[in-house]
Amino acid sequence: MTQPAILRPRELPTNDRGGGARTTPLVTRECGSTSMINGITAFDPGAAIGLHKHNCEESVMVIEGQAIAEVDGVRHHLDTNDTTWIPANVPHRFINASATAPMRIFWIYASIDATRTMIATGEERAIDAEHGHQSGGGGGK
């Protein structure tokens, strides 16, 4: 039987994603999850992640600051605690709406084998691979 886990973001490694974004993986295959993954991504003022899509549903909650969620070509202003639900294969990205304050999001993917496909290049990678974890089963990202 897999054991429950208590995860403390301040004690976990954070991965620099470039462009002023840093991700701290939380629930992953490593802690025993078999059906979902989640984590926190912090954005410096004005930082953004490139337009991309996933092979599964994703939900994102703004946990600090203000964001712009660009979803399927439409920009939405989000305040702290606003939450998105994005179906599989819908292009989207998140942007820190502030030029002076940080922004953080909490994200959840509905699959342990979640992938990210960058719209500009078509490059696909496993979310696990982005975080330095081994990807088991399912297509690579």
N, CA, C and O atoms as a MOPAC input file, in Angstrom:
PM7 MOZYME 1SCF
protein

 N      0.84100 1    -1.18500 1     0.00000 1
 C      0.00000 1     0.00000 1     0.00000 1
 C      0.88800 1     1.25100 1     0.00000 1
 O      1.88100 1     1.33200 1     0.72400 1
 N      0.50600 1     2.20400 1    -0.81900 1
 C      1.21300 1     3.48200 1    -0.86800 1
 C      0.86800 1     4.29000 1     0.37000 1
 O     -0.28300 1     4.31900 1     0.80500 1
 N      1.86700 1     4.94000 1     0.93100 1
 C      1.67900 1     5.73600 1     2.14400 1
 C      1.28400 1     7.17300 1     1.79900 1
 O      1.76200 1     7.71600 1     0.80300 1
 N      0.42900 1     7.78800 1     2.59700 1
 C      0.11200 1     9.20500 1     2.40100 1
 C      1.37800 1    10.05200 1     2.55000 1
 O      2.37100 1     9.60400 1     3.12400 1
 N      1.33000 1    11.27200 1     2.03100 1
 C      2.50000 1    12.15600 1     2.09900 1
 C      2.08200 1    13.54100 1     2.56900 1
 O      1.00900 1    14.03200 1     2.21600 1
 N      2.92400 1    14.15300 1     3.35300 1
 C      2.79400 1    15.56000 1     3.71700 1
 C      3.92300 1    16.27400 1     2.98600 1
 O      5.09400 1    15.95000 1     3.18400 1
 N      3.58300 1    17.23500 1     2.15000 1
 C      4.56600 1    17.91600 1     1.31900 1
 C      4.67000 1    19.37400 1     1.74500 1
 O      3.66200 1    20.07400 1     1.84200 1
 N      5.87600 1    19.82000 1     1.99500 1
 C      6.12900 1    21.19600 1     2.42400 1
 C      6.95200 1    21.88700 1     1.34300 1
 O      8.15000 1    21.63400 1     1.22000 1
 N      6.30700 1    22.77300 1     0.54700 1
 C      7.01600 1    23.39600 1    -0.57600 1
 C      8.34100 1    24.03600 1    -0.19600 1
 O      9.28800 1    23.98600 1    -0.98000 1
 N      8.43300 1    24.62900 1     0.97200 1
 C      9.68300 1    25.30200 1     1.36500 1
 C     10.82700 1    24.30500 1     1.55200 1
 O     11.99000 1    24.70600 1     1.58000 1
 N     10.51500 1    23.00700 1     1.68100 1
 C     11.54000 1    21.98500 1     1.88600 1
 C     11.83800 1    21.18400 1     0.62100 1
 O     12.67900 1    20.28600 1     0.64100 1
 N     11.15400 1    21.50200 1    -0.47900 1
 C     11.30400 1    20.72800 1    -1.71200 1
 C     12.13600 1    21.48900 1    -2.73400 1
 O     12.19500 1    22.71700 1    -2.69000 1
 N     12.78200 1    20.77100 1    -3.65900 1
 C     13.56500 1    21.44600 1    -4.69200 1
 C     12.67300 1    22.23100 1    -5.64600 1
 O     11.54500 1    21.83500 1    -5.93800 1
 N     13.19900 1    23.34300 1    -6.12200 1
 C     12.50400 1    24.18400 1    -7.09600 1
 C     13.31900 1    24.18800 1    -8.37900 1
 O     14.54500 1    24.29900 1    -8.35000 1
 N     12.62700 1    24.06500 1    -9.50200 1
 C     13.27400 1    24.00500 1   -10.80500 1
 C     13.09500 1    25.31800 1   -11.55300 1
 O     11.97400 1    25.79800 1   -11.72000 1
 N     14.20800 1    25.89800 1   -12.00500 1
 C     14.16000 1    27.12600 1   -12.79000 1
 C     13.71600 1    26.77900 1   -14.20400 1
 O     14.37800 1    26.00100 1   -14.89100 1
 N     12.59600 1    27.35100 1   -14.64100 1
 C     12.06600 1    27.07600 1   -15.97100 1
 C     12.50200 1    28.12500 1   -16.98000 1
 O     12.12200 1    28.05200 1   -18.14900 1
 N     13.29500 1    29.10200 1   -16.54600 1
 C     13.73700 1    30.15900 1   -17.43200 1
 C     12.67100 1    31.23700 1   -17.57600 1
 O     11.50000 1    31.00600 1   -17.27300 1
 N     13.07400 1    32.39700 1   -18.03300 1
 C     12.14200 1    33.48500 1   -18.27500 1
 C     11.46600 1    34.02500 1   -17.03600 1
 O     10.42600 1    34.67600 1   -17.13700 1
 N     12.04200 1    33.76500 1   -15.84900 1
 C     11.46100 1    34.28100 1   -14.61600 1
 C     10.40900 1    33.39300 1   -13.98300 1
 O      9.64300 1    33.85400 1   -13.13700 1
 N     10.35600 1    32.11000 1   -14.38000 1
 C      9.39500 1    31.16500 1   -13.79500 1
 C     10.14900 1    30.02300 1   -13.11400 1
 O     11.12300 1    29.49700 1   -13.65200 1
 N      9.67700 1    29.64900 1   -11.91500 1
 C     10.26900 1    28.55300 1   -11.14600 1
 C      9.16100 1    27.64700 1   -10.63600 1
 O      8.14300 1    28.12600 1   -10.13500 1
 N      9.35800 1    26.32900 1   -10.76400 1
 C      8.32700 1    25.36400 1   -10.38500 1
 C      8.79800 1    24.46500 1    -9.26000 1
 O      9.92400 1    23.96700 1    -9.26800 1
 N      7.91200 1    24.26700 1    -8.29000 1
 C      8.12800 1    23.31700 1    -7.20600 1
 C      7.10600 1    22.19400 1    -7.36200 1
 O      5.93100 1    22.39900 1    -7.06100 1
 N      7.52100 1    21.00800 1    -7.82600 1
 C      6.59200 1    19.88300 1    -7.91800 1
 C      6.16900 1    19.44100 1    -6.51600 1
 O      6.98400 1    19.43900 1    -5.59300 1
 N      4.92400 1    19.07400 1    -6.36100 1
 C      4.41100 1    18.59500 1    -5.07500 1
 C      4.00900 1    17.12900 1    -5.21900 1
 O      4.85000 1    16.24300 1    -5.07000 1
 N      2.73800 1    16.86400 1    -5.50400 1
 C      2.27700 1    15.48200 1    -5.68700 1
 C      2.76000 1    15.00000 1    -7.05200 1
 O      2.41300 1    15.56600 1    -8.08900 1
 N      3.57200 1    13.93600 1    -7.02700 1
 C      4.13500 1    13.36300 1    -8.25000 1
 C      4.17400 1    11.85000 1    -8.11100 1
 O      3.78900 1    11.29000 1    -7.08500 1
 N      4.63900 1    11.21600 1    -9.14700 1
 C      4.86700 1     9.77000 1    -9.14300 1
 C      5.81500 1     9.39600 1    -7.99200 1
 O      5.67600 1     8.33600 1    -7.38200 1
 N      6.78400 1    10.28900 1    -7.70700 1
 C      7.77700 1    10.01600 1    -6.65800 1
 C      7.15800 1     9.80400 1    -5.28500 1
 O      7.65700 1     8.99400 1    -4.50400 1
 N      6.07500 1    10.51900 1    -4.97700 1
 C      5.46800 1    10.34800 1    -3.65600 1
 C      4.41100 1     9.25900 1    -3.66200 1
 O      3.79300 1     8.98800 1    -2.63300 1
 N      4.19600 1     8.62600 1    -4.81800 1
 C      3.27900 1     7.50100 1    -4.89300 1
 C      2.00100 1     7.75400 1    -5.66900 1
 O      1.16900 1     6.85300 1    -5.77800 1
 N      1.81600 1     8.94900 1    -6.21100 1
 C      0.59100 1     9.23500 1    -6.95600 1
 C      0.50600 1     8.36900 1    -8.20500 1
 O      1.50400 1     8.14200 1    -8.88900 1
 N     -0.68300 1     7.89700 1    -8.48600 1
 C     -0.91500 1     7.07500 1    -9.67300 1
 C     -1.91700 1     7.70400 1   -10.63600 1
 O     -2.17700 1     7.15100 1   -11.70500 1
 N     -2.48700 1     8.86200 1   -10.26700 1
 C     -3.53400 1     9.40900 1   -11.13300 1
 C     -3.49200 1    10.92100 1   -11.33900 1
 O     -4.24700 1    11.43400 1   -12.16500 1
 N     -2.64200 1    11.65300 1   -10.62300 1
 C     -2.60800 1    13.10600 1   -10.76200 1
 C     -1.25800 1    13.63600 1   -10.33600 1
 O     -0.51200 1    12.96600 1    -9.62200 1
 N     -0.94400 1    14.86000 1   -10.78400 1
 C      0.24300 1    15.56100 1   -10.30100 1
 C     -0.11700 1    17.01800 1   -10.07500 1
 O     -1.03100 1    17.54900 1   -10.70500 1
 N      0.62200 1    17.67000 1    -9.15500 1
 C      0.38800 1    19.09200 1    -8.92900 1
 C      1.66300 1    19.75300 1    -8.43400 1
 O      2.65700 1    19.08900 1    -8.14200 1
 N      1.61000 1    21.07100 1    -8.34800 1
 C      2.75900 1    21.82300 1    -7.88400 1
 C      2.46400 1    23.30900 1    -7.89400 1
 O      1.33500 1    23.74000 1    -8.13000 1
 N      3.51300 1    24.08500 1    -7.63100 1
 C      3.40600 1    25.53700 1    -7.57300 1
 C      4.43700 1    26.12100 1    -8.52800 1
 O      5.59200 1    25.69700 1    -8.54600 1
 N      4.00700 1    27.10000 1    -9.32300 1
 C      4.94100 1    27.82600 1   -10.17700 1
 C      4.90500 1    29.29100 1    -9.77300 1
 O      3.83700 1    29.89800 1    -9.68200 1
 N      6.09100 1    29.85400 1    -9.53100 1
 C      6.24900 1    31.26500 1    -9.16300 1
 C      6.75900 1    32.03400 1   -10.37900 1
 O      7.62400 1    31.56000 1   -11.11600 1
 N      6.20500 1    33.23100 1   -10.57300 1
 C      6.55800 1    34.08300 1   -11.70400 1
 C      7.10400 1    35.40900 1   -11.19200 1
 O      6.48600 1    36.05000 1   -10.34200 1
 N      8.24600 1    35.81700 1   -11.69900 1
 C      8.75600 1    37.15100 1   -11.41000 1
 C      7.82300 1    38.17900 1   -12.05500 1
 O      7.02700 1    37.82400 1   -12.92300 1
 N      7.91000 1    39.44200 1   -11.64600 1
 C      7.09200 1    40.48200 1   -12.28200 1
 C      7.24200 1    40.45800 1   -13.80700 1
 O      8.35500 1    40.45900 1   -14.33300 1
 N      6.09900 1    40.43700 1   -14.50700 1
 C      6.08500 1    40.44500 1   -15.96300 1
 C      6.41800 1    39.12600 1   -16.63300 1
 O      6.35600 1    39.04300 1   -17.86000 1
 N      6.77000 1    38.09000 1   -15.88100 1
 C      7.16300 1    36.80100 1   -16.46700 1
 C      5.95400 1    36.06100 1   -17.03100 1
 O      4.81800 1    36.28500 1   -16.61300 1
 N      6.22500 1    35.17600 1   -17.98900 1
 C      5.17300 1    34.38600 1   -18.62800 1
 C      5.73300 1    33.02900 1   -19.03200 1
 O      6.94300 1    32.85200 1   -19.17100 1
 N      4.83600 1    32.09100 1   -19.21500 1
 C      5.17600 1    30.78900 1   -19.77900 1
 C      4.64900 1    30.80200 1   -21.21100 1
 O      3.58700 1    31.36600 1   -21.47500 1
 N      5.37700 1    30.19100 1   -22.13000 1
 C      4.95600 1    30.16000 1   -23.52900 1
 C      3.63900 1    29.43800 1   -23.74100 1
 O      3.25000 1    28.58700 1   -22.94100 1
 N      2.95900 1    29.78100 1   -24.82000 1
 C      1.68900 1    29.15300 1   -25.17800 1
 C      1.90800 1    27.65700 1   -25.38300 1
 O      2.81800 1    27.24200 1   -26.10100 1
 N      1.05500 1    26.84900 1   -24.73700 1
 C      1.21600 1    25.40200 1   -24.77600 1
 C     -0.13900 1    24.71500 1   -24.57800 1
 O     -1.15100 1    25.36900 1   -24.32400 1
 N     -0.13700 1    23.38400 1   -24.70000 1
 C     -1.33600 1    22.58300 1   -24.42400 1
 C     -0.90400 1    21.29400 1   -23.74900 1
 O      0.26900 1    20.92200 1   -23.77500 1
 N     -1.87700 1    20.61600 1   -23.14200 1
 C     -1.61000 1    19.35400 1   -22.43800 1
 C     -2.49000 1    18.24000 1   -22.99300 1
 O     -3.49100 1    18.49900 1   -23.66200 1
 N     -2.10600 1    17.00700 1   -22.70900 1
 C     -2.86200 1    15.83700 1   -23.13800 1
 C     -3.94200 1    15.44400 1   -22.13600 1
 O     -4.56400 1    14.39100 1   -22.27700 1
 N     -4.16800 1    16.27700 1   -21.13000 1
 C     -5.16900 1    15.99100 1   -20.09700 1
 C     -5.71700 1    17.31000 1   -19.56600 1
 O     -5.20800 1    18.38100 1   -19.89500 1
 N     -6.74300 1    17.22400 1   -18.75300 1
 C     -7.31400 1    18.40800 1   -18.11600 1
 C     -6.31200 1    19.00600 1   -17.13200 1
 O     -5.47900 1    18.30400 1   -16.55800 1
 N     -6.42000 1    20.33400 1   -16.95500 1
 C     -5.58300 1    21.02700 1   -15.98200 1
 C     -6.44100 1    22.06500 1   -15.26400 1
 O     -7.31000 1    22.69600 1   -15.86600 1
 N     -6.18100 1    22.22900 1   -13.97500 1
 C     -6.79600 1    23.30800 1   -13.21000 1
 C     -5.67700 1    24.11300 1   -12.57300 1
 O     -4.70700 1    23.55600 1   -12.06100 1
 N     -5.82500 1    25.44000 1   -12.61200 1
 C     -4.82300 1    26.34200 1   -12.05600 1
 C     -5.52000 1    27.35400 1   -11.15500 1
 O     -6.52600 1    27.95000 1   -11.54100 1
 N     -4.97600 1    27.54600 1    -9.94200 1
 C     -5.47500 1    28.57000 1    -9.02200 1
 C     -4.35600 1    29.57500 1    -8.77000 1
 O     -3.21600 1    29.19400 1    -8.50400 1
 N     -4.69200 1    30.85800 1    -8.85600 1
 C     -3.74200 1    31.90200 1    -8.50800 1
 C     -3.69600 1    31.96200 1    -6.98200 1
 O     -4.71200 1    32.22800 1    -6.34100 1
 N     -2.51600 1    31.71500 1    -6.39700 1
 C     -2.41300 1    31.70900 1    -4.93300 1
 C     -1.69200 1    32.94200 1    -4.39800 1
 O     -1.65700 1    33.17100 1    -3.18900 1
 N     -1.11500 1    33.73700 1    -5.30600 1
 C     -0.51000 1    35.00800 1    -4.90000 1
 C     -0.47200 1    35.91500 1    -6.12100 1
 O     -0.09200 1    35.48500 1    -7.21000 1
 N     -0.86500 1    37.16200 1    -5.93800 1
 C     -0.75400 1    38.15100 1    -7.00000 1
 C     -1.90600 1    38.12700 1    -7.98300 1
 O     -3.00200 1    37.65200 1    -7.68300 1
 N     -1.62700 1    38.65600 1    -9.16900 1
 C     -2.61300 1    38.73800 1   -10.24000 1
 C     -2.00800 1    38.15400 1   -11.50300 1
 O     -0.81500 1    38.30100 1   -11.76600 1
 N     -2.85400 1    37.48700 1   -12.27900 1
 C     -2.37700 1    36.81400 1   -13.48600 1
 C     -3.25200 1    37.16900 1   -14.66900 1
 O     -4.38300 1    37.63300 1   -14.52500 1
 N     -2.69400 1    36.93800 1   -15.83300 1
 C     -3.47500 1    36.91200 1   -17.05600 1
 C     -3.42600 1    35.47000 1   -17.52700 1
 O     -2.35000 1    34.90600 1   -17.72700 1
 N     -4.60200 1    34.87700 1   -17.70200 1
 C     -4.69800 1    33.53400 1   -18.26900 1
 C     -5.13600 1    33.70400 1   -19.72100 1
 O     -6.24400 1    34.16200 1   -19.99800 1
 N     -4.25900 1    33.33200 1   -20.63500 1
 C     -4.61600 1    33.35200 1   -22.05100 1
 C     -5.07100 1    31.93300 1   -22.39700 1
 O     -4.26800 1    31.00000 1   -22.40000 1
 N     -6.35000 1    31.78200 1   -22.68300 1
 C     -6.93500 1    30.46300 1   -22.93200 1
 C     -7.61800 1    30.48700 1   -24.29100 1
 O     -8.57900 1    31.22800 1   -24.50000 1
 N     -7.12100 1    29.68200 1   -25.20200 1
 C     -7.69400 1    29.56500 1   -26.54100 1
 C     -7.83600 1    30.93400 1   -27.20800 1
 O     -8.84000 1    31.22300 1   -27.85900 1
 N     -6.80200 1    31.77600 1   -27.03000 1
 C     -6.75300 1    33.07000 1   -27.68800 1
 C     -7.43800 1    34.21300 1   -26.95800 1
 O     -7.38500 1    35.35100 1   -27.42500 1
 N     -8.08100 1    33.94500 1   -25.82400 1
 C     -8.78100 1    34.98400 1   -25.06200 1
 C     -8.03200 1    35.21100 1   -23.75200 1
 O     -7.69600 1    34.26000 1   -23.04800 1
 N     -7.77200 1    36.48200 1   -23.43100 1
 C     -7.07700 1    36.82300 1   -22.18500 1
 C     -8.08200 1    37.12200 1   -21.08600 1
 O     -9.04600 1    37.86000 1   -21.29000 1
 N     -7.84200 1    36.53500 1   -19.91400 1
 C     -8.70100 1    36.69800 1   -18.73900 1
 C     -7.85600 1    37.20800 1   -17.58400 1
 O     -6.79200 1    36.65200 1   -17.31100 1
 N     -8.30700 1    38.25600 1   -16.89800 1
 C     -7.61500 1    38.76300 1   -15.71400 1
 C     -8.02700 1    37.91000 1   -14.51900 1
 O     -9.21700 1    37.69400 1   -14.28900 1
 N     -7.04300 1    37.42500 1   -13.75800 1
 C     -7.31000 1    36.58800 1   -12.58700 1
 C     -6.72700 1    37.23700 1   -11.34600 1
 O     -5.60000 1    37.73200 1   -11.36600 1
 N     -7.49200 1    37.23300 1   -10.27300 1
 C     -7.03300 1    37.68500 1    -8.97200 1
 C     -6.70200 1    36.47200 1    -8.10900 1
 O     -6.98300 1    35.33700 1    -8.49300 1
 N     -6.11000 1    36.71300 1    -6.95400 1
 C     -5.80900 1    35.63900 1    -6.01500 1
 C     -7.06600 1    34.81800 1    -5.74100 1
 O     -8.14300 1    35.37000 1    -5.51200 1
 N     -6.91800 1    33.51300 1    -5.76700 1
 C     -7.95500 1    32.49300 1    -5.55400 1
 C     -8.81800 1    32.22600 1    -6.77700 1
 O     -9.58800 1    31.26500 1    -6.76200 1
 N     -8.73000 1    33.02500 1    -7.83500 1
 C     -9.44400 1    32.68300 1    -9.06800 1
 C     -8.83300 1    31.40400 1    -9.61500 1
 O     -7.62700 1    31.18200 1    -9.51000 1
 N     -9.68200 1    30.56300 1   -10.20200 1
 C     -9.27500 1    29.22400 1   -10.61700 1
 C     -9.74300 1    28.94600 1   -12.04100 1
 O    -10.85700 1    29.30500 1   -12.42300 1
 N     -8.88200 1    28.30800 1   -12.81200 1
 C     -9.23800 1    27.91300 1   -14.17400 1
 C     -9.41800 1    26.40600 1   -14.25200 1
 O     -8.87700 1    25.66000 1   -13.43500 1
 N    -10.17600 1    25.97200 1   -15.23200 1
 C    -10.23900 1    24.56900 1   -15.64700 1
 C    -10.04700 1    24.59300 1   -17.14500 1
 O    -10.79000 1    25.26500 1   -17.86100 1
 N     -9.04800 1    23.86000 1   -17.62700 1
 C     -8.71000 1    23.87100 1   -19.04000 1
 C     -8.77300 1    22.43900 1   -19.56500 1
 O     -8.03600 1    21.57200 1   -19.09500 1
 N     -9.65800 1    22.18800 1   -20.54500 1
 C     -9.74100 1    20.84400 1   -21.13100 1
 C     -8.44400 1    20.47100 1   -21.84400 1
 O     -7.62800 1    21.33800 1   -22.15500 1
 N     -8.26100 1    19.19600 1   -22.09700 1
 C     -7.09500 1    18.71400 1   -22.84000 1
 C     -7.02500 1    19.39400 1   -24.20500 1
 O     -8.04800 1    19.69500 1   -24.82000 1
 N     -5.80100 1    19.62900 1   -24.66100 1
 C     -5.50200 1    20.13500 1   -26.00600 1
 C     -5.96000 1    21.55600 1   -26.29800 1
 O     -6.03500 1    21.94500 1   -27.46400 1
 N     -6.27100 1    22.34600 1   -25.26300 1
 C     -6.63900 1    23.75100 1   -25.45400 1
 C     -5.39100 1    24.60400 1   -25.20700 1
 O     -4.83000 1    24.55100 1   -24.11200 1
 N     -4.94200 1    25.38800 1   -26.19200 1
 C     -3.76100 1    26.23400 1   -26.00500 1
 C     -3.99200 1    27.28300 1   -24.91400 1
 O     -5.05100 1    27.90800 1   -24.84800 1
 N     -2.98500 1    27.46200 1   -24.06700 1
 C     -3.10000 1    28.42000 1   -22.96200 1
 C     -1.71400 1    28.77800 1   -22.42700 1
 O     -0.71500 1    28.13300 1   -22.74500 1
 N     -1.68900 1    29.81500 1   -21.61600 1
 C     -0.48200 1    30.20200 1   -20.89000 1
 C     -0.88500 1    31.15600 1   -19.78100 1
 O     -1.98600 1    31.70600 1   -19.77600 1
 N      0.04800 1    31.34300 1   -18.82600 1
 C     -0.17300 1    32.24300 1   -17.70300 1
 C      0.91500 1    33.30300 1   -17.70500 1
 O      2.08000 1    33.02000 1   -17.98500 1
 N      0.51300 1    34.53700 1   -17.38600 1
 C      1.39400 1    35.69800 1   -17.40400 1
 C      1.22900 1    36.43500 1   -16.08100 1
 O      0.10700 1    36.61400 1   -15.60800 1
 N      2.33000 1    36.86000 1   -15.48300 1
 C      2.23200 1    37.70300 1   -14.30000 1
 C      1.78100 1    39.08100 1   -14.77000 1
 O      2.48300 1    39.73900 1   -15.53900 1
 N      0.60800 1    39.51800 1   -14.30800 1
 C      0.01700 1    40.78100 1   -14.74900 1
 C      0.70800 1    41.99500 1   -14.14700 1
 O      0.47600 1    43.11700 1   -14.59600 1
 N      1.54700 1    41.79600 1   -13.14400 1
 C      2.18600 1    42.91100 1   -12.45100 1
 C      3.61000 1    43.13800 1   -12.94100 1
 O      4.34500 1    42.19000 1   -13.21800 1
 N      3.98400 1    44.39400 1   -13.04100 1
 C      5.36700 1    44.74000 1   -13.39300 1
 C      6.24500 1    44.85300 1   -12.14800 1
 O      7.45800 1    45.03200 1   -12.26100 1
 N      5.63400 1    44.74800 1   -10.94500 1
 C      6.40900 1    44.95800 1    -9.71700 1
 C      6.25400 1    43.85700 1    -8.66500 1
 O      7.09700 1    43.74700 1    -7.77500 1
 N      5.21000 1    43.04900 1    -8.74100 1
 C      4.94700 1    42.05900 1    -7.68300 1
 C      5.02400 1    40.63100 1    -8.22900 1
 O      4.71300 1    40.39700 1    -9.39700 1
 N      5.43500 1    39.68200 1    -7.39200 1
 C      5.46600 1    38.28300 1    -7.82300 1
 C      4.05600 1    37.72400 1    -7.96400 1
 O      3.09000 1    38.30200 1    -7.46500 1
 N      3.95900 1    36.60000 1    -8.64600 1
 C      2.69100 1    35.88100 1    -8.81500 1
 C      2.99300 1    34.39300 1    -8.67800 1
 O      4.02800 1    33.91900 1    -9.14900 1
 N      2.09000 1    33.65600 1    -8.03400 1
 C      2.25000 1    32.20100 1    -7.90200 1
 C      0.95000 1    31.51400 1    -8.25100 1
 O     -0.13500 1    32.00400 1    -7.93900 1
 N      1.07600 1    30.35400 1    -8.91300 1
 C     -0.08700 1    29.53600 1    -9.24400 1
 C      0.10000 1    28.13000 1    -8.67900 1
 O      1.21900 1    27.62500 1    -8.58400 1
 N     -1.01100 1    27.51600 1    -8.31000 1
 C     -1.05200 1    26.10200 1    -7.91200 1
 C     -1.73800 1    25.37700 1    -9.05500 1
 O     -2.85700 1    25.72700 1    -9.42900 1
 N     -1.07400 1    24.36600 1    -9.61800 1
 C     -1.62300 1    23.65000 1   -10.77300 1
 C     -1.82200 1    22.17100 1   -10.47100 1
 O     -1.11100 1    21.57300 1    -9.66300 1
 N     -2.82000 1    21.60300 1   -11.15200 1
 C     -3.13700 1    20.17700 1   -11.02700 1
 C     -3.38000 1    19.62500 1   -12.42700 1
 O     -4.16900 1    20.18100 1   -13.19100 1
 N     -2.70200 1    18.53400 1   -12.75900 1
 C     -2.96300 1    17.79900 1   -13.99900 1
 C     -3.72600 1    16.53000 1   -13.64100 1
 O     -3.44100 1    15.88500 1   -12.63200 1
 N     -4.68900 1    16.18200 1   -14.47100 1
 C     -5.55700 1    15.04400 1   -14.20700 1
 C     -4.95400 1    13.72200 1   -14.67400 1
 O     -5.67000 1    12.73000 1   -14.80300 1
 N     -3.65300 1    13.69700 1   -14.92800 1
 C     -2.98700 1    12.46400 1   -15.33700 1
 C     -1.55000 1    12.46200 1   -14.83500 1
 O     -0.86600 1    13.48500 1   -14.88500 1
 N     -1.10400 1    11.33400 1   -14.36300 1
 C      0.29000 1    11.17400 1   -13.95600 1
 C      1.20900 1    11.23600 1   -15.17800 1
 O      2.40200 1    11.51000 1   -15.04600 1
 N      0.65500 1    10.98300 1   -16.36200 1
 C      1.41800 1    10.99200 1   -17.61000 1
 C      1.17100 1    12.27300 1   -18.41300 1
 O      1.23100 1    12.26000 1   -19.64200 1
 N      0.89400 1    13.37800 1   -17.71200 1
 C      0.63700 1    14.65300 1   -18.37600 1
 C      1.82900 1    15.07400 1   -19.22700 1
 O      2.98300 1    14.87200 1   -18.85100 1
 N      1.52600 1    15.66300 1   -20.37700 1
 C      2.55700 1    16.21000 1   -21.25400 1
 C      2.27500 1    17.68200 1   -21.52800 1
 O      1.15000 1    18.15800 1   -21.37500 1
 N      3.33200 1    18.39300 1   -21.93900 1
 C      3.20200 1    19.79600 1   -22.36800 1
 C      3.72600 1    19.86200 1   -23.79700 1
 O      4.85100 1    19.44300 1   -24.07100 1
 N      2.90800 1    20.38900 1   -24.70800 1
 C      3.31900 1    20.61200 1   -26.08700 1
 C      3.36400 1    22.11000 1   -26.32700 1
 O      2.34900 1    22.79500 1   -26.19800 1
 N      4.54200 1    22.62300 1   -26.67700 1
 C      4.70600 1    24.04000 1   -26.95200 1
 C      4.10500 1    24.34200 1   -28.32300 1
 O      4.43400 1    23.67800 1   -29.30500 1
 N      3.23300 1    25.33200 1   -28.39100 1
 C      2.54000 1    25.65800 1   -29.62800 1
 C      3.51900 1    26.16500 1   -30.68400 1
 O      3.40500 1    25.78800 1   -31.85000 1
 N      4.46600 1    27.00200 1   -30.30800 1
 C      5.38700 1    27.61000 1   -31.27300 1
 C      6.27000 1    26.58300 1   -31.97200 1
 O      6.56900 1    26.72800 1   -33.15700 1
 N      6.69200 1    25.54400 1   -31.24500 1
 C      7.66700 1    24.59600 1   -31.80200 1
 C      7.12500 1    23.19300 1   -32.02100 1
 O      7.71100 1    22.41600 1   -32.77500 1
 N      6.00900 1    22.85700 1   -31.37100 1
 C      5.48600 1    21.49100 1   -31.44700 1
 C      6.22200 1    20.53000 1   -30.52800 1
 O      5.89500 1    19.34300 1   -30.48900 1
 N      7.22500 1    21.02800 1   -29.77800 1
 C      7.98100 1    20.16000 1   -28.87000 1
 C      7.07400 1    19.65500 1   -27.75500 1
 O      6.36900 1    20.43200 1   -27.11100 1
 N      7.10200 1    18.34300 1   -27.53700 1
 C      6.30100 1    17.72100 1   -26.48100 1
 C      7.22700 1    17.08300 1   -25.46400 1
 O      8.16600 1    16.37000 1   -25.81800 1
 N      6.94300 1    17.35400 1   -24.16200 1
 C      7.74100 1    16.77300 1   -23.08300 1
 C      6.81300 1    16.32200 1   -21.97200 1
 O      5.74800 1    16.90300 1   -21.76600 1
 N      7.22300 1    15.27700 1   -21.25400 1
 C      6.48600 1    14.84300 1   -20.07300 1
 C      6.67700 1    15.87300 1   -18.96600 1
 O      7.78100 1    16.38300 1   -18.77500 1
 N      5.62200 1    16.17600 1   -18.24900 1
 C      5.73300 1    17.10200 1   -17.12400 1
 C      6.77500 1    16.56400 1   -16.13900 1
 O      7.58500 1    17.33300 1   -15.62000 1
 N      6.76400 1    15.26200 1   -15.87800 1
 C      7.76200 1    14.65200 1   -14.99400 1
 C      9.17900 1    14.96100 1   -15.46500 1
 O     10.05100 1    15.23800 1   -14.64300 1
 N      9.42100 1    14.91700 1   -16.76600 1
 C     10.76200 1    15.16400 1   -17.30100 1
 C     11.18900 1    16.60800 1   -17.04600 1
 O     12.36500 1    16.87400 1   -16.79800 1
 N     10.23800 1    17.53900 1   -17.10500 1
 C     10.54800 1    18.94600 1   -16.83600 1
 C     11.03500 1    19.13700 1   -15.40600 1
 O     11.80200 1    20.05600 1   -15.12000 1
 N     10.58900 1    18.27300 1   -14.52300 1
 C     10.90000 1    18.40800 1   -13.10500 1
 C     12.00600 1    17.47100 1   -12.66000 1
 O     12.28700 1    17.35000 1   -11.46800 1
 N     12.63400 1    16.80800 1   -13.62200 1
 C     13.76300 1    15.95700 1   -13.28600 1
 C     13.36000 1    14.61200 1   -12.71200 1
 O     14.17900 1    13.93400 1   -12.09200 1
 N     12.08500 1    14.21100 1   -12.91400 1
 C     11.62000 1    12.91800 1   -12.41900 1
 C     11.59400 1    11.92300 1   -13.56500 1
 O     11.53700 1    12.30700 1   -14.73300 1
 N     11.63700 1    10.66300 1   -13.22900 1
 C     11.52200 1     9.61400 1   -14.22900 1
 C     10.08000 1     9.50500 1   -14.66600 1
 O      9.16800 1     9.52800 1   -13.84000 1
 N      9.87300 1     9.38600 1   -15.96200 1
 C      8.51600 1     9.19000 1   -16.49800 1
 C      8.32800 1     7.70800 1   -16.71600 1
 O      9.14300 1     7.06000 1   -17.37200 1
 N      7.26400 1     7.17500 1   -16.17300 1
 C      6.98800 1     5.75600 1   -16.35500 1
 C      5.71600 1     5.57600 1   -17.14300 1
 O      4.69000 1     6.16600 1   -16.80200 1
 N      5.75600 1     4.77100 1   -18.19600 1
 C      4.56400 1     4.52100 1   -18.98900 1
 C      4.11000 1     5.76600 1   -19.71900 1
 O      4.62300 1     6.85800 1   -19.47500 1
 N      3.17200 1     5.60700 1   -20.59400 1
 C      2.58700 1     6.73100 1   -21.31300 1
 C      3.59700 1     7.37700 1   -22.25300 1
 O      4.79600 1     7.11200 1   -22.16700 1
 N      3.10800 1     8.21500 1   -23.14000 1
 C      3.95100 1     8.87200 1   -24.11700 1
 C      4.86000 1     9.89000 1   -23.47200 1
 O      4.50000 1    10.49800 1   -22.46400 1
 N      6.02300 1    10.08200 1   -24.03700 1
 C      6.95200 1    11.07700 1   -23.51800 1
 C      6.50800 1    12.48100 1   -23.83400 1
 O      5.75200 1    12.70800 1   -24.77800 1
 N      6.96900 1    13.40300 1   -23.06000 1
 C      6.62100 1    14.80200 1   -23.31800 1
 C      7.84300 1    15.56200 1   -23.69400 1
 O      7.76700 1    16.76300 1   -23.95200 1

